[in-house]
Amino acid sequence: MDRQETMGVFLAVVEEGDFSAAARRLRMTPSAVSKIIGRLESRLGVRLLQRSTRRISLTAEGSTYADSARRILNDIKEAEIAVQPGAEPRGRLRVSLPSAFGHRLIVPMLPAFIDRYPAIELELMFTDAIVDLLAEETDVAVRVAAHSDSRLVVRRLAPNRRVICASPRYLERHGMPITPDDLQGHICLGVTARGGLNIWEFDGPDGLQSMRIRSPIEANSTEALRRLALAGIGIIRMSEILVGPDIKAGRLTALLTRYNHPDGTPICAVYPPGRILSPRVRVFVDFLAEQFANPPWLHGAP
């Protein structure tokens, strides 16, 4: 039995949690499965599985080996698919999206993707937390945030500028801030556990300026903060893509525009590296790049 087949037997035991169940799945005898795992552990010089009368569990080394084995076998499978003439990308694609940005901007793009690639099964996960793609076995994420994880491949999709804004109702009650320092006397709405987004940057006569806001109201959802701002609760700093329609309609008023920082955090697609890029990931990221090159919100959406 070669190493690829051995990895497959090991993963079957891990996934089934039992030698007998793995043997039935593989159409082998339990003793044959046990011998293969024993030879594997002998060759590696480590114990991969903790065995008891009731259950089988992974050791730390076993967990590391299982992660690597899954990636290797998946790479082999993707390589075989990639070289098949006219092969259609297929299989499940797990995508992590920011909540408000994902719902309002990415989801309207997806019908065209689904029509184009009907054999791809999409699994969408909406969260404003930074997901560990490797630990969560997520294929690709769309992020509007700084990227510090050097393990990931980052593809820039579009520039992004953040604007500070509030509703006319809030400004009637609390007045209009004229300079960034005036924000100290206002209710600024913050993002829970995302310190970087609570540092508001400005570019004025005295050069670049950063201010960490102290907010009495925070949320881990940018859509929640947007709705609070629309209700007149406070001032927000948010992607112009998200609040642009509200500003255009007069529901929100852009503030401190002469101090707008010229740069923003770009919108990016990030995915784990691999010697062979999954066709599913490749076509999805290419599709997003195509959509952002001619974004739907330029034509009135969302």
N, C-alpha and C positions, 0 to 999 in steps of 0.2 A: 504494500500500500504506500503511495507516494505522500508527500507532505500535504498537498492540497486535500487529498481524501482524509488524511488523519485530522486535519483541521476541521473538516466537515463532521467527522465523528465526534470530536471534542465539543463542537458547538451544539450538536444534537443533544449530547448529555447535559450541557449547560442549560439549554432551552427547555428540555423535558424535565430536568431535575431528578432524573432517575435512569439507571442503566437499562432496566427492562423496557421502559417506555421508549428510550432512545433506540434500543435494539429493534423493537417492533416498527418504529418509524423507518429505520434503515434496512429492515428485513435481514437482520443478523441475529445471532444468539447473544444473550447477555454476557456470556463468558468471552466471546470474541471482542465485544465492545470493551470490556474490562481490560483485556490483554492489550488492546491498541492504546488505551489511555495509560496503562502501566509502562509500555515501551516509550511512549511520548515523554512521560515524566522522567524516565531513566535517561533518555537522550538529552533532555534539557537540564537534568540534575536538580530539579526543584519539584515540590509537590504543588500541583495545580488545583486539586480538589480535596476538600475535607469530606471524608466519608463517615456516615453514621448509619445506624439501623433504620433511621426514619427519613433522612434527607441527605442530599449532597449540596455542598456550598463551595463557592470559589475562595481560594486563598488570594492574597494580594497579588502574587505572581500570576495566578490563574486569571484574575480579572484583567491584568495587563495583556496577557496572552490572548484572551478572548476578544478584547477590543481590536488588537492587531490582526487576529485571524479574520474577524468580520470585514475589516477594511481590505485585507488582501483578497479574500474570496469575492468581495464586491467589485474590486478593481478588475479581477479576472473576468467576471461576468460582464462588466461594462465594456471591457476591451473586446470581448467576443461580439457584443452587440454593435459596437462602434464600427467594426470592419465589415459587417454584413452589408452588401450592396442595397441601398435604399431602405436601410433599417429605420423603422419608425420608433422614436423615443417612447418608452413605455415604463410603467411601474409607478410606485407611490413617491411623491415629492413632498417632503415636509418643509414648510415655509414659515418663518417667524416674521411677523409684521408689527410695527408700532400701532397702537390701538386706533387713535383718531386718523392718523395718516393712512393706515392700512384700509380702514373702512371707507374713508371718503375719497381716496385717490387710487389705491391699488385695486381694490375690488371692482370698480367700474371698468378697469382694463381687462379683467380676467375672462369675461365671455369670449373675447376674441382669441385669447390663448387657448381656452378649452375647445373652441371650434377648430383651431389649427392643429392641436395635439390631443385628440380624443382618447388616446391610449394612456395618457399620463393621468394618474389619480392624485388630485391635490388635497393636501391636509394643511389647513391654514391655522396658525396659532397667533392670537392677538395679545400682545403684552408690551408695556413700555419699559419692562426690565430688560437688561442686557443678558440674553440667553447664551449659555455656554454651548455652542453648537456641537462640539465634540462630545461633551458629557450627555447632552440631551438627544444625540443622534439626529440633529436637524440638518437638512441638506443645504439650506440657504436662508439668509435673513436680509431684510431691507432695513437699513438703519439711517437715522438722521442724528448721528452722534460721532464724537471723536473715537478713533479706533486705536487701541493700545495693545491688542492681542496680535502679536507677530506670527502666531500660528495660522492665521487666516489669510486668505486671498481677498483683496479688496478691489472692487471695480466701481469707479465713480460713475454715477448715472446722470446727475444734474447738479448745478449749483443751487444753493439754498441761502436765503437771507432771512434773518429773524427781525421782526418789527415789534415795537412796544405799542400797545393800544389799550383803550378802555372804551366803555360805552358812553354815549352822551349823557345818560342818566347819572353815571358815576361822576362825570366831570361837572355836571350841574351841582352836585352835592359837595364835592371835594375840591373843585378848582382844577385848572390846567397846569401841570408841571412845565416849567419853562427851561430848566436846566436839569441834568442828571442828578445833581445834589438835591433837587426838590423832591425826588422820589422818597427820600428818607421820611418825609411827612405823609406819605401815601400808603394805601394798602396794596402791596404787591403780592401776587399769587405765585407760590413756589411749587416746585416739583419735588415730591417726596423722594428721599434717598438718591437724588441725582445732583450732587453738589455742583457739577460743571454747568448745568442748566440754570442754576441759581446765581451764577456769576454773569451779570449783564455787562456787555462791553459797549463802549461809545468811542466815537472819533470826533473830537471837537477842536477848538482853537488851540488848546494846550496839548494836543496829541491824543494818543490812545489812553483810555481810562476804563478801569474795571471796577465794578461795584458788586459785592456780595449782598444780595437782598436778605432781609430777615422777615419772613412772612408769618402772619398769624393764621394763614389758611394755606394748606398744601394738599396736593392730591398726586397719586401715582398715575393719573390719566390726563393726558393733554386735552382730551375732549371734555372732561369734567371741568378743567380750568377755563376752557373756552366758553362753556355754558355759564359758568359763574361770572365771567367777565361780561357776557351778554346781558346777564341779569343785574348788572350794575354793582357787583360786589367788590371788584378791584381791578388792578392793572395787570396785564399779562405781557410776556415777551414770547412770541411764538413764530413759527415758520410762516413766512408771507404767503406760501402756497395754501396754508390752512385757513388763515384769517383774511386773505385778500378779498374773497367774495363778500365777507361781512363788512370790510372797510368800504368796498365799492358801493354796497347797498346802504351805507350809513348806519349800520347796526353797531359798528365799532369805529373809533376815531384813531388814526395813527398819531402817535406822540413823539416828540423829540426827534423829528425826522432829520433835522440838520446835524444830529449827532449819530446818525446810523452808522454802525460799523460796516466798512465796505466789504468785508469778507464774512462768509457764513460757513457753517458746517455742511459739507456737501451731502447729498443723498447718495448712498452707496448700497451695492449688493455685496455681501460678504459670504464666503463659503470655505469649508475646510480644504486644505491643499490635497492633492493626490497626483500621482504620476499620470493618471488618466482621468480627465474630467468627465463626470457622468453626463451622458447625452441629455438627461432630464434637466440637470442643473444648467448645462450650456445653453440649451434652447430657451430656458426660462429667463436667464440673465440677459441673453441677447434680445429676447422679446421686451424686457423692461427697458433696456437701452434704446430700443426702437421707439417705444411709447414715449419715453422722456425726451427723445429728440423732437417729437411733435406732440407735446403734452395736451391731453384733452381739456384741461382747464383753460387753455388759451382760447377755446371755442365755446366757453360758457359753462363748462362743468368743472367742479361739481356744483 
